[in-house]
Amino acid sequence: MELLQFVFFQNALLGSLFTAIVCGMVGTYVVSRRLVFISGGITHASFGGLGLGFYLGTNPILTAMAFAVLSAFGVEWMSKSQQIREDSAIAGIWSLGMALGVIFTFLTPGYAPNLSAYLFGNILTITQADIIASAALAGVLLLLFTLFGREIIYVAFDANFARTQGLPVRFIEYMMIFFIAIAIVLSIRMVGIMLLMSLLTLPQITVNLLTSDYRKIQWGSILLAFAGSVGGLFLSYYQNVPSGAFIILLLVSFFLAVKCIQGIRQWKSHANAS
């Protein structure tokens, strides 16, 4: 418990809370809308923005955010307006972002930048600015789902039905893909580019084993992501390993535990029935 006395660990806990809220809110939409592959493409395309930020000597998170948003809109535009298959558009954006990231990183003057915190995540290094940005996004998403949650859920489950109800489906889709891109970039420092997709999906599919209610999945995934983040923080501190790896390892363990419990219950019910 002496860890709680350190400012960097307090910052990590706050960052974990706000990141869990953000990823729980947008991750439930990602899983329901089946946008996991798109999220992976946006995540890896943002690497190009990181490389550009290092090359220009600016904040790499800001340039990664610009890359992520443009990539997200590019995939949506190409797949819906240019008769290009969505998976092909994602593959192109994904490859382009990674290639540009490598080029800009190697062209950066001076010492090569340390990419470890961005590739594998280390929430113990987050700053007050990171916390404020995550808190602001969490607040915006909570307000958005409070005011327009029903409309977003309609689009997430059945866009065609939402159109029959007169909802602005295209606007909602672009709005949510924008927030997905922002959430991805602000979460990079926590689990890293290589593992970020898991934070957007593992808590949701775990809770989905227990309920099909959208809002319950949303809030349950927030609690599960926060629990995994706190556990991963303690493990990463004592083992001196990037926090992202332990966070994802714990989330996988939660999923397997729930799956095993369900399997045991089903086996017992079949045994009792026979």
Order of alpha helices (4+ residues) and beta strands (2+ residues): alpha-alpha-alpha-alpha-alpha-alpha-alpha-alpha-alpha-alpha-alpha
